[in-house]
């Protein structure tokens, strides 16, 4: 077996070493949500551009109201008022205060803002009943973003929060990686689209829709198709898909049986095979290579094998194309609830769920008879590395999150 298969880490290394991010293009900020930035983005401006008031109140010299209390109030001369966005050249002189509204620029001479609920205004005089220390109720210049700060690093996906901070930093157009266009091709005479009549021996294309959901979760554009077990149709479809898309995923027909035509047709088309068959379980039939200079991942048809092969080898490759800096699933630490057994000859992957017990998070392997139910309820995946036969209960483990 070892002579025909390669190890998981070698397969992952081969995958990632052969792929690079797609071409970058410039987009307006309003059209960039969920895109991946192609290069580090630095602030072009300070935000706020000047120190501003956090509240409606009075800009004061804090040293002049140190002893202000309801019993010993301090009276100050009211100099005027300034609102957000207004140009103000006035400074706060000794014994004076300036009325400021939320967002107004703090005038020169002032170093604090007294909230209006701690004051009383009568005629041209402000009576202050509480001390405000230096910096009180003031938003400093550049506290949200300072000019030349690294705002969003290369490889980050632009969440609404990141879009907002880029706008505050002065950006209206940014360089993003093109979204990968991924063809997902399910193969097999038995496979049908949901909604069609289901006769004996047929099944709906759950793998194809699961793969589509994962690709769209990461912002990729997809095209879906089903091809029966016909060598010419599979060959034609692979040729067309690799010319029209940035990557191709096939589901089914990945092994070497009479009806396993995908790998055979790729060989006849002259693909550049990087590997086929990896020492992982489930998912060992996975293959990866290039046809028409387009990456192709051939995935086994069994649902657990299909998903495990995709998540652990194909998805990192697609994320490389998409420009992500983090090519792995997010993870968290947990304790293993029960001993799990692997196979020393390959890397074993196991679906599971989390449960909190006495303030400790435990990971429970899922052992349902239904493959699809196990996959649909799984919250994470653990791996038993090649060369390890078991991991005992209570061991601290890293869990890859899928839910």
Buried (B, 14 or more C-beta within 10 A) or exposed (E): EEEEBBBBEEBBEBBBEBBEBBEBEEBEBEEBBBBBBBBEBBBBBBBBEEBBBBBBBBBBBBEBBEEBEEEEBBEBBBBEEBBEEEEBEBEBBEEBBBBBBBBBBBBEBBBBBBBBEBBEEEEEEBBBBBBBEEBBBBBBBBEBBBBEBEBBEBBBBBEEEBBEBBBBBBBEEBBBBBBBBBBBBBBBEBBBEEEEEEEEEEEBBBBBBBBBEBBEEBBBEBBBBBBEBBEEBBBBBBBBBBEEBBBBBBBBBBBEEEBBBBBBBBEEBEBEBBBBBBBBBBBBBBBBBBBBEBBBBBBBBBBBBBBBBBBBBBBBBBBBBBBBBEBEBEBBEBBBBBEBEBBEBBBBBBBBBBEEEEEEBBBBBBEEEEBBEBBBBBBBBBBBBBEBEEBEEEEEBEBBEBE
